[in-house]
Structures are given as structure tokens and as C-alpha cells.
Amino acid sequence: MTTKTSVSDSVAHADEPIVPLRHPWRWVAVALIAVYAAVFVKFAVTNEALNWDLVGGYLFEVSIIKGVLTTLKLTAISMIVGVVLGTVIAVMRLSENPVLRYVAGGYVWFFRGTPIVVQLLFWFFLASVLPEISLGIPFGPEFASWDTNQVITPFMAAILGLGLNEAAYMAEIVRAGIGGVDEGQSEAAEALGMSPLTMYRRVILPQAGRLIVPPTANQTISMLKLTSLVIVLSIQDLLGAATQIYNRNFQQIPLLVVASIWYIAMTTVLTIVQSRLEKRMSKGVHR
């Protein structure tokens, strides 16, 4: 009797309409966001100090465009240095040779442990402790020497500071990507008689690329913004060009808005490229 009653109750409850769960606080959050967004839009539109005419006038000014190109050049070269050197350091950290492991670990420890601004300034002022850069046999004769200031220009100091620092982070990204490859792949490569270099080049790194590309794209976007630090070296990148202009006309905020618009535009393009790369790399992978 009890069984029949519980079955009939279950059938009765099953026939009742399903009432969706209400979320009143979501609408409260939406209302608050809409109010503050309206306040921000009103401030941006009505505040004459922002001087939107000046922003539009300087958006494509010649020095600003040159600064954008310098920023892109710094980003591209620094990332190339970081990816290539970081890959080498990652392979060294995974080596069976303890000397290579300790050297690579020390590199990562040092460059991740010091601020990047300090590294930029170090390379910029290197001539104060090393007036000449020489090529020769250690403790022996020198074959050639160059003035340090002529070799390490402000632009070269920026590349060294950004690229060598990025290599420390890329080494950890590549190491994690290599660690994500099944050990059976390397065992099969060894069984086929491949050398370690050939194994990494033809087997390990191509498979690790799926894990390496997404964080590398993130690092590229971060590098684009990190290039603004080269202002301490008086390089006319995007921020440097904007700074030079507002030092003349004292319109700091409008020129910073110009720089921000360009940074947002460039990071948006890189984000779209990153999204397409991730989709391409994830083809054939089942989650």
C-alpha cells in the first residue's frame, strides 16, 4: 500500500510545472553596472579637460605612428630572443648533465628575481664598468675590441633587457610544454636511434607546441605592454612619443588617452590572432 502511494505521489509531482530558479541579485548587479557605466560615459563625454578634439588630432600624428612602429619592433625582436633562448634553456634544464641543469636554473632564478627596469638600466649603464667589449682568448690576446656605448645603444639595451628577461619565463613555459608530452614518444625516438637534438626537433617540440603556443601568445601581449618601460632609456616608443608631446603642450591626459587607444588596438589584434592559433592547435584534440 505504501509503495503504491509513493509511486502515485511521484507521478503527481512529475506532472507539476518546473519553476525556474530566480536570481534577483543578478538584476541588481546589472542595474548597478549600468548606472556606473552611464556615469563614466557622462564623465568622458562632458568633461572638457579630456579634450577629445586633441585626442583625435594626435591619434595619427607622425611621431605617434613612429612610436607605434618602434613598439612593435621591440615586441617582435624581444619575443624572438626570448623564445629561442628560452627553448635552449628549457632543454638545458631537462638535460641529464647536472652542470647544464644548474646553469639554466641559475639563469631563470636570476632574471626572474630582479625587476625588469633594473635589468634595462643595467644594460644601459654597462659602459660605466665595461668601457670596451673585446673578442679574444680568455686570459690571452685580444683579436678585436669595440666601444661599449657604440655596441650597446639604448635600443640594444632595451632588446637585451626585454629579451633576456623574457627568456627566463619562456624557459619555464617550454619546460612545462615538453613535460606534457608522453614519455613514450621520447622512448620511441631513442629506440629509432635518434640523437637528443633530432628527437627534440622532430618529435618532442612539435608535440609540445600545442601546450606552448597559448601561453606564448599571452607573453607576447604582455611584452607589447612591457615595452613601455623603455621610456627610462629615453627611447621614442609609443609612450615615449606621447610623453615628448605632452612635455611641450602640458596636455598629459589627452596624450595618455592616445597612447592607451593604440595599446588597446594592438592588444586586441594580438588577442584575435591568439584565439585563432589556439583553435588551430586544438584541432583533433578531444577534451
C-alpha positions as a Python dict, from the first residue, in 0.01 Angstrom:
ca = {
    (1, 'M'): (0, 0, 0),
    (2, 'T'): (281, 232, 88),
    (3, 'T'): (462, 153, -234),
    (4, 'K'): (157, 232, -445),
    (5, 'T'): (104, 560, -263),
    (6, 'S'): (465, 677, -310),
    (7, 'V'): (454, 585, -680),
    (8, 'S'): (133, 782, -729),
    (9, 'D'): (285, 1080, -542),
    (10, 'S'): (589, 1067, -769),
    (11, 'V'): (370, 1068, -1078),
    (12, 'A'): (170, 1360, -939),
    (13, 'H'): (487, 1561, -870),
    (14, 'A'): (621, 1480, -1215),
    (15, 'D'): (315, 1638, -1373),
    (16, 'E'): (371, 1969, -1189),
    (17, 'P'): (531, 2251, -1397),
    (18, 'I'): (901, 2320, -1333),
    (19, 'V'): (951, 2664, -1179),
    (20, 'P'): (1281, 2820, -1290),
    (21, 'L'): (1518, 2934, -1015),
    (22, 'R'): (1503, 3308, -977),
    (23, 'H'): (1818, 3521, -948),
    (24, 'P'): (1712, 3866, -828),
    (25, 'W'): (2067, 3970, -735),
    (26, 'R'): (2176, 3932, -1096),
    (27, 'W'): (1936, 4208, -1195),
    (28, 'V'): (2062, 4421, -907),
    (29, 'A'): (2420, 4374, -1030),
    (30, 'V'): (2316, 4458, -1387),
    (31, 'A'): (2142, 4774, -1266),
    (32, 'L'): (2447, 4887, -1067),
    (33, 'I'): (2681, 4822, -1360),
    (34, 'A'): (2450, 5014, -1594),
    (35, 'V'): (2437, 5311, -1356),
    (36, 'Y'): (2815, 5330, -1314),
    (37, 'A'): (2867, 5282, -1689),
    (38, 'A'): (2633, 5573, -1755),
    (39, 'V'): (2824, 5785, -1502),
    (40, 'F'): (3153, 5701, -1673),
    (41, 'V'): (3017, 5776, -2021),
    (42, 'K'): (2875, 6108, -1899),
    (43, 'F'): (3211, 6197, -1741),
    (44, 'A'): (3403, 6105, -2058),
    (45, 'V'): (3169, 6294, -2292),
    (46, 'T'): (3103, 6608, -2091),
    (47, 'N'): (3446, 6663, -1932),
    (48, 'E'): (3612, 6933, -2142),
    (49, 'A'): (3951, 6864, -1983),
    (50, 'L'): (3973, 6536, -2177),
    (51, 'N'): (3986, 6742, -2496),
    (52, 'W'): (3867, 6477, -2743),
    (53, 'D'): (3946, 6704, -3038),
    (54, 'L'): (4312, 6698, -2931),
    (55, 'V'): (4296, 6320, -2891),
    (56, 'G'): (4166, 6281, -3246),
    (57, 'G'): (4422, 6524, -3380),
    (58, 'Y'): (4720, 6339, -3230),
    (59, 'L'): (4593, 5984, -3286),
    (60, 'F'): (4767, 5959, -3624),
    (61, 'E'): (5038, 6219, -3567),
    (62, 'V'): (5371, 6128, -3730),
    (63, 'S'): (5570, 6085, -3408),
    (64, 'I'): (5292, 5872, -3256),
    (65, 'I'): (5290, 5641, -3561),
    (66, 'K'): (5671, 5613, -3542),
    (67, 'G'): (5635, 5528, -3174),
    (68, 'V'): (5383, 5254, -3259),
    (69, 'L'): (5626, 5104, -3512),
    (70, 'T'): (5909, 5116, -3257),
    (71, 'T'): (5688, 4942, -3001),
    (72, 'L'): (5602, 4666, -3248),
    (73, 'K'): (5967, 4627, -3345),
    (74, 'L'): (6075, 4598, -2980),
    (75, 'T'): (5800, 4344, -2915),
    (76, 'A'): (5886, 4125, -3215),
    (77, 'I'): (6263, 4120, -3161),
    (78, 'S'): (6239, 4070, -2784),
    (79, 'M'): (5995, 3780, -2825),
    (80, 'I'): (6219, 3614, -3086),
    (81, 'V'): (6515, 3640, -2848),
    (82, 'G'): (6301, 3517, -2559),
    (83, 'V'): (6151, 3218, -2744),
    (84, 'V'): (6479, 3096, -2899),
    (85, 'L'): (6690, 3143, -2586),
    (86, 'G'): (6409, 3019, -2359),
    (87, 'T'): (6381, 2697, -2562),
    (88, 'V'): (6755, 2637, -2528),
    (89, 'I'): (6741, 2700, -2152),
    (90, 'A'): (6440, 2470, -2114),
    (91, 'V'): (6625, 2186, -2289),
    (92, 'M'): (6927, 2252, -2064),
    (93, 'R'): (6707, 2230, -1754),
    (94, 'L'): (6582, 1890, -1870),
    (95, 'S'): (6931, 1765, -1953),
    (96, 'E'): (7091, 1476, -1766),
    (97, 'N'): (7406, 1687, -1734),
    (98, 'P'): (7394, 1846, -1384),
    (99, 'V'): (7615, 2138, -1492),
    (100, 'L'): (7373, 2236, -1767),
    (101, 'R'): (7078, 2199, -1529),
    (102, 'Y'): (7235, 2421, -1262),
    (103, 'V'): (7342, 2687, -1514),
    (104, 'A'): (6995, 2700, -1667),
    (105, 'G'): (6830, 2704, -1324),
    (106, 'G'): (7059, 2988, -1214),
    (107, 'Y'): (6968, 3188, -1524),
    (108, 'V'): (6595, 3152, -1457),
    (109, 'W'): (6644, 3230, -1087),
    (110, 'F'): (6842, 3549, -1156),
    (111, 'F'): (6635, 3701, -1435),
    (112, 'R'): (6302, 3624, -1270),
    (113, 'G'): (6429, 3751, -936),
    (114, 'T'): (6531, 4101, -1045),
    (115, 'P'): (6298, 4377, -1169),
    (116, 'I'): (6298, 4428, -1543),
    (117, 'V'): (6353, 4803, -1503),
    (118, 'V'): (6675, 4727, -1314),
    (119, 'Q'): (6785, 4498, -1596),
    (120, 'L'): (6712, 4764, -1857),
    (121, 'L'): (6913, 5023, -1667),
    (122, 'F'): (7196, 4775, -1608),
    (123, 'W'): (7248, 4722, -1981),
    (124, 'F'): (7210, 5095, -2046),
    (125, 'F'): (7485, 5185, -1795),
    (126, 'L'): (7709, 4886, -1871),
    (127, 'A'): (7977, 5112, -2024),
    (128, 'S'): (8047, 5261, -1681),
    (129, 'V'): (8200, 4930, -1565),
    (130, 'L'): (8292, 4780, -1903),
    (131, 'P'): (8421, 5058, -2132),
    (132, 'E'): (8520, 4813, -2407),
    (133, 'I'): (8384, 4483, -2533),
    (134, 'S'): (8666, 4264, -2660),
    (135, 'L'): (8687, 3938, -2853),
    (136, 'G'): (8978, 3704, -2791),
    (137, 'I'): (9114, 3415, -2588),
    (138, 'P'): (9032, 3425, -2214),
    (139, 'F'): (9340, 3545, -2022),
    (140, 'G'): (9513, 3567, -2358),
    (141, 'P'): (9544, 3800, -2656),
    (142, 'E'): (9253, 4009, -2784),
    (143, 'F'): (9160, 3993, -3151),
    (144, 'A'): (8920, 4289, -3163),
    (145, 'S'): (8752, 4538, -2929),
    (146, 'W'): (8464, 4783, -2956),
    (147, 'D'): (8346, 5078, -2754),
    (148, 'T'): (8060, 4959, -2532),
    (149, 'N'): (7850, 5270, -2590),
    (150, 'Q'): (7864, 5211, -2964),
    (151, 'V'): (7765, 4845, -2933),
    (152, 'I'): (7500, 4873, -2664),
    (153, 'T'): (7288, 5161, -2784),
    (154, 'P'): (6965, 5247, -2598),
    (155, 'F'): (6770, 5031, -2845),
    (156, 'M'): (7011, 4738, -2797),
    (157, 'A'): (6991, 4782, -2419),
    (158, 'A'): (6613, 4757, -2448),
    (159, 'I'): (6636, 4438, -2656),
    (160, 'L'): (6881, 4280, -2411),
    (161, 'G'): (6676, 4377, -2109),
    (162, 'L'): (6340, 4265, -2250),
    (163, 'G'): (6465, 3962, -2444),
    (164, 'L'): (6685, 3808, -2174),
    (165, 'N'): (6416, 3861, -1912),
    (166, 'E'): (6153, 3704, -2138),
    (167, 'A'): (6379, 3403, -2198),
    (168, 'A'): (6358, 3313, -1829),
    (169, 'Y'): (5978, 3298, -1843),
    (170, 'M'): (5970, 3124, -2181),
    (171, 'A'): (6208, 2860, -2045),
    (172, 'E'): (5950, 2761, -1784),
    (173, 'I'): (5669, 2763, -2043),
    (174, 'V'): (5866, 2543, -2283),
    (175, 'R'): (5977, 2313, -2000),
    (176, 'A'): (5614, 2265, -1894),
    (177, 'G'): (5514, 2200, -2256),
    (178, 'I'): (5787, 1940, -2301),
    (179, 'G'): (5682, 1780, -1973),
    (180, 'G'): (5330, 1742, -2112),
    (181, 'V'): (5450, 1515, -2394),
    (182, 'D'): (5412, 1143, -2322),
    (183, 'E'): (5740, 978, -2224),
    (184, 'G'): (5671, 701, -2473),
    (185, 'Q'): (5741, 947, -2755),
    (186, 'S'): (6099, 1005, -2643),
    (187, 'E'): (6149, 634, -2576),
    (188, 'A'): (6030, 553, -2928),
    (189, 'A'): (6264, 818, -3073),
    (190, 'E'): (6558, 673, -2881),
    (191, 'A'): (6465, 326, -2999),
    (192, 'L'): (6484, 453, -3358),
    (193, 'G'): (6837, 577, -3291),
    (194, 'M'): (6762, 949, -3296),
    (195, 'S'): (7010, 1184, -3132),
    (196, 'P'): (6879, 1407, -2850),
    (197, 'L'): (6887, 1713, -3077),
    (198, 'T'): (6695, 1534, -3355),
    (199, 'M'): (6449, 1392, -3102),
    (200, 'Y'): (6366, 1737, -2964),
    (201, 'R'): (6350, 1896, -3309),
    (202, 'R'): (6136, 1634, -3483),
    (203, 'V'): (5937, 1465, -3207),
    (204, 'I'): (5917, 1646, -2873),
    (205, 'L'): (5891, 2015, -2962),
    (206, 'P'): (5627, 1974, -3240),
    (207, 'Q'): (5400, 1788, -2997),
    (208, 'A'): (5472, 2030, -2712),
    (209, 'G'): (5374, 2321, -2937),
    (210, 'R'): (5006, 2272, -2858),
    (211, 'L'): (5083, 2344, -2493),
    (212, 'I'): (5342, 2614, -2559),
    (213, 'V'): (5161, 2837, -2811),
    (214, 'P'): (4874, 2971, -2590),
    (215, 'P'): (5096, 3095, -2302),
    (216, 'T'): (5349, 3226, -2554),
    (217, 'A'): (5074, 3434, -2713),
    (218, 'N'): (4990, 3569, -2368),
    (219, 'Q'): (5356, 3654, -2313),
    (220, 'T'): (5359, 3841, -2647),
    (221, 'I'): (5067, 4056, -2535),
    (222, 'S'): (5241, 4121, -2204),
    (223, 'M'): (5563, 4208, -2387),
    (224, 'L'): (5379, 4463, -2600),
    (225, 'K'): (5283, 4648, -2284),
    (226, 'L'): (5619, 4592, -2112),
    (227, 'T'): (5791, 4782, -2392),
    (228, 'S'): (5652, 5100, -2236),
    (229, 'L'): (5922, 5060, -1968),
    (230, 'V'): (6190, 5157, -2221),
    (231, 'I'): (6085, 5514, -2152),
    (232, 'V'): (6353, 5504, -1879),
    (233, 'L'): (6608, 5469, -2162),
    (234, 'S'): (6468, 5773, -2348),
    (235, 'I'): (6359, 5557, -2643),
    (236, 'Q'): (6081, 5707, -2853),
    (237, 'D'): (5836, 5419, -2841),
    (238, 'L'): (5460, 5484, -2825),
    (239, 'L'): (5461, 5604, -2466),
    (240, 'G'): (5787, 5793, -2520),
    (241, 'A'): (5639, 5978, -2819),
    (242, 'A'): (5326, 6069, -2620),
    (243, 'T'): (5541, 6186, -2329),
    (244, 'Q'): (5754, 6404, -2554),
    (245, 'I'): (5443, 6574, -2693),
    (246, 'Y'): (5275, 6642, -2359),
    (247, 'N'): (5603, 6780, -2222),
    (248, 'R'): (5556, 7055, -2480),
    (249, 'N'): (5183, 7124, -2460),
    (250, 'F'): (5113, 7005, -2099),
    (251, 'Q'): (4811, 6801, -2216),
    (252, 'Q'): (4906, 6488, -2024),
    (253, 'I'): (4570, 6308, -2005),
    (254, 'P'): (4468, 6352, -2373),
    (255, 'L'): (4808, 6221, -2489),
    (256, 'L'): (4791, 5928, -2247),
    (257, 'V'): (4446, 5851, -2389),
    (258, 'V'): (4602, 5848, -2737),
    (259, 'A'): (4867, 5601, -2620),
    (260, 'S'): (4602, 5386, -2447),
    (261, 'I'): (4388, 5369, -2762),
    (262, 'W'): (4685, 5241, -2962),
    (263, 'Y'): (4783, 4986, -2694),
    (264, 'I'): (4425, 4857, -2678),
    (265, 'A'): (4408, 4833, -3058),
    (266, 'M'): (4733, 4637, -3080),
    (267, 'T'): (4647, 4400, -2794),
    (268, 'T'): (4305, 4339, -2950),
    (269, 'V'): (4465, 4231, -3277),
    (270, 'L'): (4709, 4004, -3091),
    (271, 'T'): (4420, 3855, -2890),
    (272, 'I'): (4233, 3769, -3211),
    (273, 'V'): (4548, 3607, -3352),
    (274, 'Q'): (4592, 3415, -3027),
    (275, 'S'): (4234, 3287, -3040),
    (276, 'R'): (4275, 3162, -3397),
    (277, 'L'): (4607, 2997, -3315),
    (278, 'E'): (4452, 2816, -3020),
    (279, 'K'): (4165, 2689, -3234),
    (280, 'R'): (4408, 2571, -3500),
    (281, 'M'): (4635, 2400, -3246),
    (282, 'S'): (4342, 2230, -3071),
    (283, 'K'): (4209, 2059, -3387),
    (284, 'G'): (4187, 1685, -3339),
    (285, 'V'): (4223, 1711, -2961),
    (286, 'H'): (3934, 1565, -2759),
    (287, 'R'): (3858, 1714, -2421),
}
